[in-house]
Amino acid sequence: MARKKNNPAARYAFIGLIVALIAGISTALIAIAKGMIALNMFPIQNTEPLNIAFNISWPLILVGLAAYAFMAPDAIRRFFSGRQARYGSNSLIMTAAFIGIVFVANYIAFNNPKSWDLTEDKSNTLAPETLRALATLPDKVTATAFYSTNLDKSTADDLLLKFKNNSNNKFDYKFVNPDSNPAAARQAGITGDGKILLEMNGRKEIASSASETELTRTLIRLISPQARVVYFLSGHGEADLQGGGQSKLSFSVASKTLQSKNYTVNSLNLLSNNKIPEDALAIIIAGPQKPLSADEVSLLKKYVDGGGSLVVMENPTPVTDFGDSPDPLAGYLVNDWGITLQNDIIFDLSSQQPLNATSTYGGKHPITENLSQNYSVVMPQARSLGVADPAPKDVTLTSLILTSENSWGETDLANLSTQVQYDKGVDILGPLNMAVAGENATTKGRVVIFGNSVFASDDLFDYLGNGNMFINSVDWAAEQEDLLNITPREPTQRMFLPIGNVQFIIIIILSIFVLPGAIIFLGISSWVARRRRG
């Protein structure tokens, strides 16, 4: 009692502890907030107020503790010399040892990453085909995933991390935002969002999506490069491949994008060569202004019957120099494939400009399965395509993209300068086919037909999904999507059985009141027992 009288400030010492406690809680909350902001969990740009608050709160912890020690030195002395000090020092040593063990274990795990798949269906394990491809990597592969802020990159990050962890340090990856770094996307030949560039020893391949099958196919193409040659037909006023020529349209961006995917792009004039090269994986007919001759179509037919592929993009006759001349290519497509190039122009009232037909995606097909539904294809002054039902023998036809129902194919091409409207029984009511793919099961020949070529020209190649649609069509026509077939695993579905109101109330009482209450009761009981023992 005498000590307390000799030190009247001791009665106010608890204020210092309260200040230190409040400052400690504030410091912890501010540190958590700063950590969440650093992890981009909250889009806060100005963190200066938090920094100021942090710089004020943590010194207050020291001030509060110092004030308590100054006003109650006897309590501090008893704390460091009594039984609590001995117990506290032991706890401190054990805590420090635990933190040290956790730190060392995490350091070892970080530098030697391993993973274990404990799921029943092994849904987190890469397919054997993928593991074999990673095991045969001759050199280091770097993956650059081009993801804008509009796309969630978590799935891609998880998949690329699995590739990295199973590659024996021969696979690494990074993410690039094509919106903030368009030069890098252009240099890599990337069109659209969600593409992944793989590089090894100067060679490049582009995966169109973050799926295991697509990424492994791309990896195999990178490991085993082969000649991939496609030809653009010339001699009929088609679009220029280099740019700057006399043609109104240029396909230079499309050509460079194909080259960035390790295609060799050449021109082919059948009028002078009269022969299709043996290395041609696909022939692209991009907006001819004059019709092909019967002899040229005969060569193309023989080529496709032998397993070749065509990508045909024919514009409506009013924007060409066809006039009333016959079109042998159109006749071939009807007779052999059941695809009709309609003699019309699409008017789409769902588009801001009716002559700019805007697509929706049609049937399921490799060309469109990796295209985002958010990116439409826009075709200015397009013609519609008719599809035979039933298709010719052994032929499978798939409508790739269509117009909306609020559209029609205008057949009165002589009066387009006047106000046009849908004429029932004369015009073709939408939805209309804008692109159709066909495959012959017997000959293995393939065709992709578009009612427009402008969509893939330099001016519109990067607009929405136009470039993706063209490149995917060439990939499929050139049979570059069939290098690998990984059977996807069907995940085992797990779910809780539905519970009633009574069970729900019991769970709430047990989890919120009973279990925490029991812990608190045991703690208080232990404290009272120790107090009674002195």
matplotlib code that plots the C-alpha trace (Angstrom):
import matplotlib.pyplot as plt

x = [0.0, 2.9, 4.3, 1.0, 0.9, 4.5, 3.6, 0.2, 0.8, 0.4, -3.4, -3.2, -0.8, -3.6, -4.2, -0.9, -1.9, -5.2, -3.4, -0.9, -3.8, -5.8, -2.7, -1.8, -5.2, -5.1, -1.6, -2.7, -5.8, -3.9, -1.2, -3.9, -5.5, -2.1, -1.5, -4.9, -4.2, -0.8, -2.5, -4.9, -7.9, -9.1, -8.7, -7.3, -4.7, -4.0, -2.6, -1.0, -3.6, -3.0, 0.8, 0.3, -2.0, 0.4, 3.3, 1.3, -0.2, 2.9, 4.9, 1.8, 2.3, 5.8, 4.5, 1.7, 4.0, 6.7, 4.1, 2.9, 6.5, 7.2, 4.0, 4.1, 7.7, 7.0, 4.5, 7.1, 9.7, 7.3, 6.4, 10.0, 11.0, 7.9, 6.4, 4.6, 8.0, 9.3, 6.2, 6.3, 9.9, 9.3, 6.3, 8.4, 11.1, 8.6, 6.8, 10.1, 11.1, 7.7, 8.0, 11.6, 10.5, 7.6, 9.9, 12.5, 9.8, 8.3, 11.7, 12.5, 9.0, 9.3, 12.6, 11.6, 8.0, 6.1, 2.4, 0.2, -3.2, -5.4, -8.6, -10.5, -10.7, -7.1, -8.6, -5.5, -3.1, -1.9, -2.7, 0.0, 0.3, 1.1, 3.6, 5.4, 5.5, 7.0, 9.5, 10.8, 11.4, 14.8, 15.3, 13.7, 10.1, 8.8, 5.0, 3.6, -0.2, -1.9, -4.8, -6.5, -8.3, -11.6, -10.6, -10.1, -6.6, -6.8, -7.6, -4.7, -2.4, -3.2, -2.7, 0.6, 1.8, 1.1, 3.1, 6.0, 6.0, 6.1, 8.8, 12.0, 12.6, 12.2, 8.9, 8.2, 5.5, 4.4, 1.3, 1.1, -1.9, -2.4, -4.4, -1.6, 1.2, -0.3, 3.2, 4.1, 0.9, 1.4, 5.0, 3.9, 1.2, -1.5, -5.1, -7.8, -7.7, -6.7, -4.0, -0.7, 2.6, 5.1, 8.7, 11.8, 15.1, 13.5, 10.6, 7.1, 3.7, 0.4, -2.2, -5.7, -6.9, -5.8, -6.9, -4.6, -5.4, -4.8, -1.6, -0.2, -1.0, 0.9, 3.8, 4.1, 4.1, 6.9, 8.9, 8.4, 8.4, 7.2, 6.7, 3.2, 2.5, -0.7, -1.4, -3.5, -5.0, -4.2, -5.0, -8.6, -8.2, -7.9, -6.8, -3.1, -0.9, 1.8, -0.2, 0.3, -0.8, -3.5, -6.1, -8.6, -8.2, -5.0, -4.4, -1.0, -2.0, -3.6, -0.5, 1.9, -0.3, -0.1, 3.6, 4.0, 2.4, 5.1, 3.1, 4.8, 2.4, 2.7, 0.7, -0.6, -1.6, -3.3, -3.7, 0.0, 1.2, -1.7, -0.7, -1.3, 1.9, 2.2, 3.1, -0.2, -2.1, -4.8, -5.7, -7.3, -9.5, -9.8, -12.4, -11.9, -13.1, -13.4, -14.8, -12.4, -12.2, -13.6, -10.1, -9.0, -12.0, -11.2, -7.7, -9.1, -11.7, -9.0, -6.9, -9.8, -10.8, -7.2, -7.6, -6.8, -8.7, -10.2, -11.0, -13.3, -14.4, -16.6, -18.3, -21.7, -21.7, -22.6, -19.2, -17.3, -16.7, -18.5, -21.5, -23.6, -20.6, -21.0, -19.2, -17.8, -16.5, -20.1, -21.3, -18.7, -19.6, -23.3, -22.7, -20.0, -20.7, -24.3, -23.3, -24.9, -23.5, -26.8, -27.2, -28.1, -26.8, -27.4, -29.3, -29.1, -31.3, -29.7, -26.6, -26.1, -25.3, -27.6, -25.1, -22.6, -23.9, -23.1, -22.8, -24.0, -22.3, -23.8, -23.2, -20.3, -17.1, -13.4, -13.2, -15.5, -15.2, -12.3, -13.8, -15.2, -19.0, -18.3, -16.5, -18.8, -17.7, -18.7, -19.0, -19.7, -21.7, -21.9, -23.9, -25.7, -25.0, -27.5, -26.9, -28.4, -30.5, -29.7, -26.0, -24.3, -23.2, -20.3, -20.3, -20.8, -21.8, -21.7, -23.1, -20.3, -21.8, -25.2, -27.1, -29.8, -33.5, -33.9, -32.1, -32.8, -31.0, -31.9, -32.3, -33.2, -29.6, -30.5, -32.2, -29.9, -29.5, -33.2, -34.8, -34.9, -37.1, -37.9, -40.2, -41.9, -41.6, -38.8, -36.0, -34.4, -35.5, -32.9, -31.2, -28.8, -25.6, -22.5, -19.9, -20.2, -17.6, -17.7, -15.8, -15.9, -15.5, -14.3, -11.9, -10.9, -11.3, -12.3, -13.9, -14.7, -16.9, -17.5, -20.0, -17.5, -13.8, -13.6, -13.9, -10.4, -8.8, -6.3, -8.9, -11.1, -8.8, -8.4, -12.0, -13.8, -13.5, -12.8, -9.1, -9.7, -12.3, -10.1, -7.0, -9.0, -10.5, -7.1, -5.8, -8.8, -8.5, -4.8, -5.6, -3.5, -6.0, -5.8, -2.2, -3.4, -6.6, -6.7, -9.8, -11.1, -11.8, -15.3, -15.0, -16.8, -19.7, -19.9, -22.7, -24.2, -27.6, -30.4, -31.1, -34.2, -34.8, -34.3, -30.9, -29.9, -30.7, -28.8, -25.7, -25.8, -26.2, -23.3, -20.9, -21.6, -22.6, -21.8, -18.3, -16.9, -18.8, -17.2, -13.7, -14.4, -15.8, -12.7, -10.4, -12.2, -12.3, -8.6, -7.9, -10.1, -8.4, -5.0, -6.0, -7.3, -4.0, -2.2]
y = [0.0, 2.3, 1.9, 2.9, 6.0, 6.8, 6.6, 8.2, 8.1, 4.3, 4.6, 6.2, 3.7, 1.7, 4.6, 3.9, 0.3, 1.4, 3.8, 1.0, -1.5, 0.9, 1.9, -1.8, -2.7, 0.3, -0.6, -4.2, -3.1, -0.5, -3.1, -5.6, -2.8, -2.0, -5.7, -6.1, -3.0, -4.3, -7.6, -5.5, -6.6, -3.0, -0.5, 2.4, 4.6, 7.2, 5.3, 8.4, 8.7, 5.1, 5.7, 8.8, 6.8, 3.9, 6.2, 7.7, 4.5, 2.4, 5.0, 5.4, 1.7, 2.6, 5.8, 4.0, 1.2, 3.7, 5.8, 2.6, 1.7, 5.2, 5.4, 1.8, 0.7, -1.8, -3.7, -3.9, -5.2, -7.9, -8.9, -9.5, -11.3, -13.3, -16.6, -14.9, -13.8, -17.3, -18.6, -15.7, -16.2, -19.9, -19.0, -16.4, -18.9, -21.4, -18.8, -17.7, -21.3, -22.0, -18.9, -19.9, -23.4, -22.0, -19.5, -22.2, -24.6, -21.9, -20.9, -24.5, -25.0, -21.8, -22.7, -26.3, -26.2, -29.5, -30.2, -33.2, -33.8, -35.3, -35.0, -38.2, -37.6, -36.1, -32.9, -30.9, -33.3, -32.6, -35.2, -37.8, -36.2, -32.9, -34.3, -36.1, -32.9, -31.0, -33.8, -33.6, -29.8, -29.3, -25.7, -23.1, -22.1, -18.7, -18.1, -14.6, -14.5, -11.4, -10.7, -7.3, -6.3, -7.3, -11.0, -13.1, -14.5, -16.8, -19.9, -19.2, -18.5, -21.9, -23.8, -22.1, -22.7, -26.4, -26.4, -24.6, -27.0, -30.1, -28.8, -29.3, -25.5, -25.4, -23.5, -20.0, -17.5, -13.9, -11.8, -8.7, -6.3, -5.7, -2.5, -0.8, -2.4, -2.6, -2.5, -5.8, -7.4, -6.2, -7.4, -10.8, -11.0, -11.1, -10.3, -10.3, -11.0, -14.2, -15.4, -17.0, -16.6, -19.4, -18.7, -21.0, -20.3, -17.5, -19.6, -18.6, -20.2, -18.7, -20.6, -19.2, -19.9, -21.0, -24.6, -27.6, -29.1, -25.9, -25.0, -28.6, -28.5, -25.2, -26.6, -29.6, -27.3, -25.4, -28.5, -30.0, -27.2, -28.1, -26.3, -24.7, -22.9, -21.2, -19.5, -16.4, -16.8, -13.9, -12.7, -11.7, -8.4, -9.9, -7.9, -7.0, -8.9, -6.2, -3.0, 0.1, -1.6, -0.7, -2.8, -1.0, -3.6, -4.9, -8.1, -7.2, -7.4, -10.8, -12.0, -10.8, -12.4, -15.7, -15.3, -14.7, -18.1, -19.7, -19.8, -19.2, -17.0, -17.0, -15.8, -18.2, -17.4, -20.4, -18.6, -18.6, -21.6, -24.0, -26.1, -26.1, -26.5, -29.8, -27.9, -25.9, -26.6, -24.2, -21.8, -18.5, -16.7, -13.2, -11.0, -11.6, -8.8, -11.0, -14.6, -17.6, -19.5, -23.0, -24.4, -22.8, -24.2, -27.6, -27.4, -26.3, -29.1, -31.7, -30.2, -30.3, -33.8, -34.9, -33.6, -29.9, -26.9, -23.6, -20.4, -18.5, -14.9, -13.6, -10.2, -9.4, -8.8, -5.1, -4.3, -6.5, -6.5, -9.8, -8.2, -10.9, -13.3, -16.8, -17.8, -21.3, -21.2, -20.6, -23.5, -25.8, -24.8, -25.6, -28.9, -30.4, -28.7, -27.6, -24.0, -21.3, -17.8, -15.9, -13.0, -10.5, -7.9, -8.2, -5.4, -5.8, -3.5, -4.6, -2.9, 0.9, 0.8, -1.6, -2.5, -3.6, -7.0, -8.0, -11.7, -14.1, -17.4, -20.5, -24.2, -25.7, -25.9, -25.8, -22.4, -20.7, -22.7, -20.6, -17.3, -15.1, -14.6, -10.9, -10.3, -10.3, -10.3, -7.3, -7.6, -4.5, -5.1, -8.9, -11.5, -14.3, -18.0, -20.8, -24.2, -27.4, -29.6, -32.4, -31.8, -33.7, -37.2, -37.5, -33.7, -32.1, -28.4, -26.0, -22.5, -20.6, -17.1, -15.7, -12.4, -11.6, -12.2, -8.5, -8.7, -9.8, -10.4, -7.7, -9.2, -6.1, -5.1, -2.7, -0.2, -0.1, 3.6, 4.1, 3.4, -0.4, -2.5, -6.1, -7.5, -10.7, -13.6, -11.8, -11.0, -13.6, -13.2, -13.5, -15.0, -15.4, -17.4, -15.2, -18.0, -21.8, -24.5, -27.8, -31.1, -34.2, -37.4, -39.4, -37.0, -35.1, -31.9, -28.8, -25.4, -22.3, -19.9, -16.2, -13.8, -11.0, -10.3, -6.7, -8.0, -9.4, -6.5, -4.2, -1.6, -4.1, -7.0, -5.8, -4.8, -7.0, -10.7, -10.2, -11.1, -14.1, -15.4, -15.3, -16.8, -19.6, -20.4, -20.7, -22.8, -25.2, -25.3, -26.0, -28.8, -27.2, -27.9, -31.7, -32.3, -33.5, -34.7, -34.7, -36.2, -33.7, -35.1, -34.9, -33.5, -35.4, -33.4, -32.9, -31.2, -30.9, -32.5, -29.9, -29.2, -28.0, -25.0, -27.1, -28.5, -25.0, -23.5, -26.3, -25.7, -22.0, -22.5, -25.0, -23.0, -19.5, -20.1, -23.6, -24.2, -20.7, -20.6, -23.9, -22.5, -19.3, -21.3, -23.6, -20.6, -18.8, -22.0, -22.5, -18.9, -19.2, -22.4, -20.9, -17.9, -20.1, -22.0, -18.7]
z = [0.0, 0.8, -2.8, -4.3, -2.1, -3.0, -6.7, -7.3, -11.1, -11.0, -10.9, -14.4, -15.9, -17.5, -19.8, -21.5, -22.0, -23.6, -25.9, -26.9, -27.5, -29.6, -31.6, -32.1, -33.4, -35.7, -37.0, -37.7, -39.6, -41.6, -42.4, -43.6, -45.8, -47.3, -48.0, -49.8, -51.9, -52.8, -54.0, -56.1, -54.1, -53.9, -56.7, -54.5, -56.2, -53.4, -50.4, -48.9, -46.1, -45.1, -45.0, -42.8, -40.4, -40.3, -39.5, -36.6, -35.2, -34.7, -32.7, -30.5, -29.5, -28.2, -26.6, -24.7, -23.5, -22.4, -20.5, -18.7, -17.8, -16.5, -14.4, -13.1, -12.9, -10.1, -12.3, -15.1, -12.6, -11.3, -14.8, -15.9, -12.6, -11.7, -12.8, -15.7, -17.1, -17.0, -18.8, -21.2, -22.1, -22.8, -25.0, -26.7, -27.5, -28.8, -30.9, -32.4, -33.1, -34.8, -37.0, -37.9, -38.9, -41.0, -42.7, -43.6, -44.8, -47.0, -48.4, -49.3, -50.9, -52.8, -54.3, -55.0, -56.1, -55.9, -56.1, -55.2, -56.7, -54.0, -56.0, -56.7, -60.5, -60.7, -62.2, -61.2, -63.0, -66.6, -69.2, -70.1, -73.6, -72.0, -69.6, -72.4, -74.4, -71.4, -70.8, -74.4, -74.4, -76.0, -74.7, -72.5, -73.6, -72.6, -72.6, -72.8, -72.0, -73.5, -71.1, -70.7, -67.5, -69.1, -68.9, -65.7, -65.9, -62.9, -65.0, -67.4, -64.4, -62.8, -66.1, -66.9, -63.4, -63.8, -67.1, -65.3, -62.3, -64.6, -67.1, -65.1, -65.2, -69.0, -69.1, -67.7, -68.3, -67.8, -68.5, -70.7, -71.0, -74.7, -74.0, -72.1, -74.3, -77.9, -79.4, -77.8, -79.0, -82.5, -82.6, -81.4, -84.0, -81.4, -82.4, -79.8, -76.1, -74.2, -76.6, -75.4, -77.3, -76.9, -77.9, -78.1, -79.8, -81.9, -83.0, -82.1, -81.9, -80.7, -78.6, -79.2, -75.7, -72.2, -72.4, -71.9, -75.3, -77.2, -75.2, -75.7, -79.4, -79.7, -77.7, -80.0, -83.1, -81.4, -80.7, -84.1, -86.6, -90.1, -93.3, -93.4, -96.6, -97.6, -100.9, -101.8, -105.2, -107.6, -111.1, -110.6, -108.8, -105.3, -102.3, -102.2, -99.8, -99.3, -99.0, -101.1, -104.4, -106.8, -105.1, -102.9, -100.2, -98.6, -96.7, -95.4, -91.7, -92.3, -94.1, -91.3, -88.7, -90.5, -90.8, -87.1, -86.6, -88.7, -91.9, -95.2, -97.2, -101.0, -104.0, -106.6, -110.2, -111.7, -115.0, -115.6, -113.5, -114.3, -111.3, -107.5, -105.5, -103.5, -100.3, -100.2, -97.0, -98.0, -100.8, -99.9, -102.5, -101.1, -102.9, -106.6, -108.8, -111.8, -111.8, -111.9, -115.1, -115.5, -115.9, -112.6, -110.8, -112.2, -110.7, -107.4, -107.4, -108.1, -105.3, -102.7, -103.8, -102.9, -99.4, -100.0, -98.5, -99.7, -97.8, -100.2, -99.6, -102.3, -102.2, -103.6, -107.4, -107.2, -105.6, -108.1, -111.8, -112.4, -114.2, -115.8, -116.3, -115.0, -111.8, -112.1, -108.5, -107.2, -109.3, -107.9, -104.3, -105.0, -106.8, -104.6, -101.2, -101.2, -100.4, -102.4, -102.8, -102.7, -105.2, -102.5, -100.0, -96.3, -94.5, -90.8, -88.7, -85.5, -86.6, -86.3, -90.0, -91.8, -94.5, -91.8, -91.0, -87.4, -86.5, -83.8, -83.5, -85.1, -84.6, -82.6, -84.6, -84.0, -85.8, -83.4, -80.1, -78.9, -80.0, -77.2, -77.5, -76.6, -80.0, -83.0, -86.6, -88.7, -92.5, -94.6, -97.8, -97.4, -99.2, -97.5, -98.0, -98.6, -97.1, -98.6, -96.4, -96.6, -97.5, -100.3, -99.6, -97.1, -96.6, -93.2, -93.2, -90.2, -90.1, -88.3, -88.0, -88.7, -88.7, -86.3, -87.1, -87.7, -91.1, -94.7, -97.9, -100.4, -103.9, -105.8, -106.5, -109.3, -107.0, -104.0, -104.3, -103.4, -100.1, -99.6, -97.4, -96.9, -99.6, -98.4, -100.9, -102.8, -100.3, -98.0, -94.3, -91.6, -89.7, -92.6, -92.9, -93.2, -93.0, -93.5, -93.1, -94.9, -94.6, -96.8, -94.8, -97.8, -99.5, -96.3, -98.3, -96.4, -97.4, -95.4, -97.3, -96.4, -98.2, -97.7, -97.9, -96.4, -92.8, -93.0, -94.8, -93.1, -92.1, -90.2, -89.3, -85.7, -85.3, -82.7, -83.7, -87.4, -87.3, -85.0, -87.3, -90.4, -88.7, -87.0, -90.4, -92.0, -89.1, -89.5, -93.3, -93.0, -90.5, -87.7, -85.0, -85.2, -84.0, -80.6, -79.0, -75.2, -73.7, -71.1, -67.6, -66.3, -62.7, -60.0, -58.7, -54.9, -53.1, -49.7, -49.2, -48.6, -44.9, -43.2, -41.0, -37.8, -38.9, -40.0, -36.6, -34.8, -37.0, -36.3, -32.5, -32.4, -34.6, -33.2, -29.6, -28.2, -29.5, -28.9, -25.5, -24.5, -25.3, -23.3, -20.4, -20.3, -20.4, -17.5, -15.5, -15.9, -14.9, -11.8, -10.8, -11.1, -9.1, -6.3, -6.2, -5.9]

ax = plt.figure().add_subplot(projection="3d")
ax.plot(x, y, z, "-o")
ax.set_aspect("equal")
plt.show()
